[in-house]
Amino acid sequence: MDGLAQAVERLGQVLEDSGIPRMAARVFAYILAEDRDRYTAAELAEGLSVSPAAISGAVRYLTQTRLVVRERRPSGRGDLYRIVDGDVWGTITRARIPILDHYVASLDEAVALLDSDSRGRARLVETRDFFAFTRREMADLTERWEEYRARQR
């Protein structure tokens, strides 16, 4: 097994252990570790030695979770997949902030529906407060990351 394949398998396993579906984890690891900027589904399938059908579900997951960007090929035939340009993890983290906003808003609505003295309501309030806190911290974290990244260059 060559270095790229080993790196993809190791990172893919870590991503899978953190909750990303196996094939999506492998595809994301491949896109991170391989040198090209953009990939067709056929190139991903060939690079990972898997079927195109396996790639289809993986890239669907990765685009829905904003880990990978899908764009049209200039020829108009088929799609290309890539990670976001430049600051991959900062961009991914910033893309999660609106999701946390949605959690907080949904939890606010759910809290309003329950009796003020119910245990379930108390758990939802705690959950809402956690996501509100996490959202604020993520926004601060991305700003600190940008400053750190600028200093490293």
C-alpha positions in Angstrom: 0.0 0.0 0.0 1.5 3.4 -1.0 1.8 6.4 1.3 -1.4 8.1 -0.1 -3.5 5.0 0.4 -2.2 4.6 3.9 -2.8 8.3 4.7 -6.4 8.0 3.3 -7.1 4.9 5.4 -5.8 6.4 8.6 -7.5 9.7 8.3 -10.7 8.0 6.9 -10.8 5.8 10.0 -10.5 8.8 12.4 -13.3 10.6 10.5 -15.4 7.4 10.5 -14.8 7.0 14.3 -16.1 10.6 14.7 -19.4 9.8 13.0 -18.9 10.4 9.3 -20.1 7.4 7.2 -17.2 5.2 6.1 -17.2 5.9 2.4 -17.8 9.6 2.9 -14.9 9.6 5.3 -12.6 7.9 2.8 -13.6 10.2 0.0 -13.0 13.3 2.2 -9.7 12.0 3.3 -8.7 11.3 -0.3 -9.7 14.8 -1.4 -7.7 16.3 1.4 -4.5 14.2 0.9 -4.4 13.8 -2.9 -2.7 16.6 -4.9 -5.4 17.6 -7.4 -7.8 20.4 -6.8 -10.9 18.9 -8.4 -12.2 15.4 -9.0 -14.9 13.7 -11.0 -16.8 10.9 -9.4 -14.9 8.5 -11.7 -11.6 9.8 -10.6 -12.6 9.4 -6.9 -13.8 5.9 -7.6 -10.5 5.0 -9.4 -8.4 6.6 -6.7 -10.1 4.7 -3.9 -10.6 1.5 -5.9 -14.3 1.5 -5.3 -17.4 1.5 -7.5 -18.9 4.8 -8.8 -22.1 3.9 -6.9 -20.2 4.1 -3.6 -18.9 7.5 -4.6 -22.3 8.8 -5.4 -23.7 8.4 -1.9 -20.4 9.6 -0.3 -20.3 12.9 -2.3 -24.0 13.5 -1.7 -23.3 13.3 2.1 -20.2 15.4 1.8 -21.9 18.2 -0.2 -25.0 18.2 2.1 -22.7 18.6 5.1 -20.7 21.2 3.3 -17.4 19.3 3.6 -17.1 19.2 -0.2 -18.3 21.7 -2.9 -19.9 20.4 -6.0 -19.5 22.4 -9.2 -20.4 21.9 -12.9 -17.6 20.9 -15.3 -16.9 23.6 -17.9 -18.0 21.2 -20.6 -21.3 20.9 -18.8 -21.0 17.1 -18.6 -21.0 15.8 -15.0 -19.9 17.4 -11.8 -16.5 18.1 -10.1 -15.9 17.9 -6.4 -13.5 19.9 -4.3 -12.8 21.1 -0.9 -13.2 24.8 -0.3 -10.3 26.8 -1.4 -7.7 28.1 1.1 -8.9 27.8 4.7 -10.6 24.4 4.6 -11.4 23.9 8.3 -12.1 27.6 9.0 -14.7 27.6 6.1 -16.2 24.3 7.3 -16.4 25.6 10.9 -18.0 28.9 9.8 -20.6 26.9 7.7 -21.6 25.2 10.9 -22.6 28.4 12.7 -26.0 28.8 10.9 -26.8 25.2 11.8 -26.3 26.1 15.4 -28.5 29.2 15.0 -31.2 26.8 13.6 -30.8 24.5 16.6 -31.1 27.4 19.1 -34.2 28.8 17.3 -35.8 25.3 17.2 -35.1 24.7 20.8 -36.5 28.1 21.7 -39.8 27.1 20.0 -39.8 23.7 21.7 -39.1 25.3 25.2 -42.1 27.6 24.7 -44.4 24.6 24.2 -43.6 22.9 27.5 -44.8 23.6 31.0 -42.3 25.9 32.8 -41.8 23.4 35.7 -41.3 20.3 33.5 -38.1 18.3 33.6 -38.2 17.9 29.8 -38.3 21.7 29.4 -35.4 22.1 31.8 -33.4 19.6 29.6 -34.3 21.6 26.5 -33.3 24.9 28.1 -29.9 23.3 29.0 -29.5 22.0 25.5 -30.5 25.4 24.0 -28.0 27.2 26.2 -25.3 24.8 25.3 -25.8 25.4 21.6 -26.1 29.1 22.0 -22.8 29.0 24.0 -21.2 26.8 21.3 -22.3 29.1 18.6 -20.7 32.2 20.2 -17.5 30.3 20.9 -17.3 29.0 17.3 -17.6 32.5 16.0 -14.9 33.7 18.3 -12.8 30.6 17.5 -12.9 31.3 13.7 -11.8 34.9 14.3 -8.9 33.7 16.5 -8.0 31.0 13.9 -7.9 33.6 11.2 -5.5 35.8 13.3 -3.4 32.7 14.1 -3.3 31.6 10.5 -2.2 35.1 9.4 0.6 35.2 11.9 1.8 31.7 10.7 2.3 32.9 7.2 
